[in-house]
Amino acid sequence: MGGHLRRPALSEREHRGWSRREWRVRDRIKAVATDLFIAYGIRGLTFGMLAERLGIPRPNVHYYFSNKTALAEEVLADYAAGVVSLYDAIWTVSHLSLPAKFEMSLAAIRERYRHFNPPGLEGQPWGLLTRFQYERDALTPAMLETLRRAGAKLDACGAIAVRQALARRELVADAPQTEVALLVTNAIRFTGTLTLQAGNFERVEAHYRSVRNTIGKAYGTALFRKAVEAVEGRDKASPELPGAAETASAAH
């Protein structure tokens, strides 16, 4: 696929030649704001809360971002680009089998989930796209467009993965591409909703594997079944597939 979502244009202040330290502070503000937006939503986050978490005076936050809307638009654009890049790196890689992509995707989002849901505190929001989807009435047109474009790119990831599985002869030649791609993309896009409803990550794991197995039983070839056996064999030896932890960091 390639490419990221377009990020908001730089403000006048950003064209004034900030120092490296200023850019680091600005990036730190966005990183902390991302976690707070996920935890409290766009309505719940305040600049006072953000300043307290950062340990800086509130006017310093306003120096870099004039208002919460400007901050939210940029944070969402950056986050959406990271999510798209993460899934693009898993689902559109031609040399990986479709079952391997399911497991790598699971490993990546499991790590993100655990970042916000340590043992004993599960059921917490952990993704900005899902959190903001629940607050659509509070989003600007630019933010809604960011969500729409991110969703379209995730849909494209699923479609590409299915085409590649057909090319690798893991699926029978007459498998309905559109319908199978819809199963894949729904698994990709609604993980946040599943964990919020279930209060744990096990529901996502069960859903991913049921989708994988349903596709395999309906349209999988011997190559698909062999790929499942290979993935399950690695999974027993190690909880995460090679490279999954590194890939997961792209969305942090």
C-alpha positions in Angstrom: 0.0 0.0 0.0 2.5 2.6 1.1 2.1 6.1 2.3 0.6 7.6 5.4 -2.5 9.7 6.1 -1.9 13.4 5.5 -1.1 15.2 8.7 -2.4 18.7 9.6 -0.5 21.6 8.1 2.1 23.2 10.4 1.1 26.4 12.3 2.9 29.7 11.8 4.8 29.1 15.1 6.2 25.8 13.7 7.7 27.7 10.7 9.8 29.9 13.1 12.7 27.5 13.4 12.1 25.7 16.7 15.1 24.1 18.5 15.5 20.4 18.8 14.6 20.6 22.4 11.3 22.4 21.5 10.5 19.7 19.0 11.2 17.0 21.6 8.9 18.7 24.1 6.2 19.0 21.5 6.5 15.3 20.6 6.4 14.4 24.3 3.1 16.4 24.7 1.6 14.5 21.8 2.7 11.1 23.2 1.2 11.8 26.6 -1.9 13.3 25.0 -2.4 10.1 23.0 -2.6 8.0 26.1 -4.9 10.5 27.9 -7.2 10.7 24.9 -7.4 6.9 24.8 -8.1 6.8 28.6 -10.5 9.8 28.9 -11.7 10.6 25.4 -11.7 14.0 23.7 -14.3 15.4 26.1 -12.5 14.1 29.2 -8.9 15.4 28.5 -8.0 18.9 29.7 -4.8 20.9 29.2 -4.6 21.0 33.0 -4.6 17.3 33.2 -2.0 17.1 30.4 0.3 19.6 32.0 0.1 17.8 35.3 1.0 14.5 33.7 3.9 16.1 31.9 5.1 18.0 34.9 5.1 21.4 33.1 3.1 24.6 33.5 -0.2 24.7 31.6 0.9 27.7 29.5 3.7 25.6 28.1 1.2 23.2 26.5 -0.6 26.2 24.9 2.7 27.4 23.5 2.8 24.3 21.3 -0.9 23.8 20.8 -3.3 26.7 20.9 -6.3 24.5 21.8 -7.4 21.0 22.4 -9.0 20.6 18.9 -5.6 21.4 17.2 -3.9 18.9 19.5 -6.5 16.2 18.9 -6.5 16.5 15.1 -2.7 16.1 15.0 -2.6 13.3 17.5 -5.3 11.4 15.7 -3.6 11.8 12.3 -0.3 10.6 13.7 -1.9 7.7 15.5 -4.0 6.6 12.4 -0.8 6.7 10.3 0.9 4.5 12.8 -2.0 2.0 12.9 -2.2 1.8 9.1 1.6 1.3 8.9 1.4 -1.5 11.4 -1.3 -3.4 9.6 0.2 -2.7 6.2 3.5 -4.3 7.5 1.6 -7.4 8.4 -1.3 -7.9 6.1 0.2 -6.8 2.8 3.5 -8.8 2.9 3.4 -11.2 0.1 5.7 -13.9 1.5 3.6 -14.5 4.7 0.7 -17.0 4.7 -2.8 -15.8 5.6 -2.8 -17.8 8.9 0.6 -16.3 9.8 -0.8 -12.8 9.2 -3.7 -13.5 11.6 -1.2 -14.6 14.3 1.2 -11.7 13.8 -1.7 -9.3 13.9 -2.9 -10.8 17.2 0.6 -10.6 18.7 0.9 -7.0 17.8 -2.4 -5.8 19.1 -2.1 -8.0 22.2 1.0 -6.0 23.2 -0.8 -2.7 22.7 -3.8 -4.0 24.7 -1.5 -5.0 27.6 0.0 -1.5 27.7 -3.3 -0.1 28.8 -4.7 -3.2 30.5 -2.2 -4.7 33.0 -3.3 -7.8 35.0 -6.2 -7.0 37.2 -7.2 -3.9 35.4 -8.6 -5.3 32.1 -11.5 -3.9 30.2 -9.9 -0.4 29.7 -9.9 1.4 26.3 -6.6 0.9 24.5 -7.0 2.3 21.0 -7.5 5.8 19.8 -9.5 5.0 16.7 -12.1 3.0 18.6 -12.2 5.6 21.4 -12.9 8.5 19.0 -15.4 6.4 17.0 -17.5 6.4 20.1 -17.2 10.3 20.2 -17.9 11.1 16.6 -20.3 13.9 17.5 -17.4 15.7 19.2 -15.0 15.4 16.3 -14.2 18.0 13.7 -14.7 17.3 10.0 -10.9 16.8 9.6 -10.9 14.1 12.3 -13.9 12.4 10.8 -12.0 12.3 7.5 -9.0 10.9 9.2 -11.1 8.0 10.6 -12.7 7.4 7.2 -9.4 7.3 5.4 -7.8 5.0 8.0 -10.8 2.7 7.8 -10.5 2.6 4.0 -6.8 1.7 4.2 -7.5 -1.1 6.7 -10.1 -2.4 4.4 -7.6 -2.4 1.6 -5.1 -4.4 3.8 -7.7 -7.2 4.1 -8.4 -7.2 0.4 -4.7 -7.4 -0.4 -4.2 -10.2 2.1 -6.9 -12.3 0.4 -5.6 -11.6 -3.1 -2.1 -12.7 -1.9 -3.5 -15.9 -0.3 -5.2 -16.7 -3.7 -1.9 -16.1 -5.5 -0.1 -18.4 -3.0 -2.9 -21.0 -3.7 -3.8 -21.1 0.0 -7.4 -20.5 -1.0 -9.4 -22.3 -3.8 -9.5 -20.4 -7.0 -13.2 -19.7 -6.9 -13.2 -18.3 -3.3 -15.3 -15.1 -3.2 -12.7 -12.5 -2.7 -15.0 -9.7 -1.5 -16.8 -11.8 1.1 -13.6 -13.4 2.4 -11.9 -9.9 2.6 -14.9 -8.6 4.6 -14.4 -11.3 7.2 -10.7 -10.4 7.4 -11.3 -6.6 7.6 -14.0 -7.0 10.2 -11.5 -8.9 12.4 -8.9 -6.2 11.9 -11.2 -3.2 12.5 -13.3 -4.2 15.5 -10.8 -5.6 18.0 -11.2 -2.5 20.3 -15.0 -2.9 20.4 -14.7 -6.7 21.2 -12.4 -6.1 24.2 -14.6 -3.3 25.6 -17.6 -5.5 25.4 -15.9 -8.7 26.7 -13.6 -7.0 29.2 -10.7 -9.1 28.2 -8.4 -10.0 25.2 -9.5 -13.6 25.0 -12.6 -12.6 23.0 -10.3 -11.1 20.3 -8.2 -14.2 20.2 -11.2 -16.4 19.8 -12.7 -14.2 17.1 -9.5 -14.0 15.1 -9.0 -17.8 15.1 -12.7 -18.5 14.4 -12.5 -16.2 11.3 -9.3 -17.9 10.3 -10.7 -21.4 10.7 -14.0 -20.5 9.0 -12.1 -19.2 6.0 -9.9 -22.3 6.0 -12.8 -24.8 6.2 -14.8 -23.1 3.5 -12.1 -22.1 1.0 -8.7 -23.3 2.3 -6.5 -25.7 0.4 -3.9 -28.1 1.7 -1.4 -25.2 1.7 -3.7 -23.2 4.0 -4.0 -26.1 6.4 -0.2 -26.6 6.4 0.3 -22.9 7.2 -2.1 -23.2 10.2 -0.2 -26.2 11.4 3.1 -24.3 11.1 1.7 -21.3 13.0 0.2 -23.4 15.8 3.5 -25.2 16.1 5.5 -22.0 16.5 2.8 -20.6 18.8 3.3 -23.5 21.2 7.0 -23.0 21.3 6.8 -19.2 21.7 3.9 -16.9 22.6 4.7 -14.5 19.8 5.7 -14.9 16.2 9.1 -13.7 15.1 9.0 -9.9 14.4 5.6 -9.3 16.0 6.9 -7.5 19.0 9.0 -5.2 16.9 6.0 -4.5 14.6 3.8 -3.7 17.5 6.0 -0.8 18.6 5.0 1.0 15.4 1.6 1.7 16.9 2.8 3.0 20.3 
